[in-house]
Amino acid sequence: MDKSIEAAARAMYRYHNLREASNDAWRLYESEARAAIAAYRDAEIADLRAKLEAAERDAERLREEIGDLQGHIADFRGQIESVEKSAMLAYGWLWHAMTSDKRVRIPRAVLRDALSPEQRRAGIQAAKDVGATVDAHDILGVDVVIDAEIAALRAKLEAAERDARRECLWVDDDDCGIWEGSCGVAWTFIDAGPAENGMKHCPQCGGHLTLDEAEREGEQ
């Protein structure tokens, strides 16, 4: 056989063997790659399934907690409604008790401020429904309270009128610029006296400021 033909035959044989070896390596690589991808996919699926189950457990726990909270809220609402009804009924009874006793008037005023007009009307009606009535003696007690309040207001008015008529006499005895009032106040001016400085009332007692006759002539 020609040597060139033999060399070509050997080269083709080696190429064939390398190709087969390369195909075998590729098939092995592909198989391992597929297995690795499948394992990674299975692990991802398992992880996602675990997270989903944990989220479902958390959601179930939250639903239970929300249910408990809703139950507590319903209980609180029931308690609030019960307290409101009791307060309304108490106001209704106190409204009928027209007495001057502070033990009645003070809580009645507190409940009046806490309840709405509709609640007050409902409380008065509820008290009437269970037998609350206005006692004539209590009405007389209200008259006594009104008379006492009128007397107190009249006394305040008289005191205000006395304050308005009060006079405070100011004198500059030593002609040194220090003025003394009949209420005991001592006052000094940088220049001139009370009239020139427009002072009409004593800063201590609030009385209408008047000057001694001699001082008035000197001011003029």
Secondary structure as UniProt FT lines:
FT   HELIX           3..96
FT   HELIX           102..114
FT   HELIX           117..129
FT   TURN            130..131
FT   HELIX           136..165
FT   STRAND          167..171
FT   TURN            173..174
FT   STRAND          178..181
FT   TURN            182..183
FT   STRAND          186..188
FT   TURN            194..198
FT   TURN            203..205
FT   STRAND          208..211
FT   HELIX           213..219
//
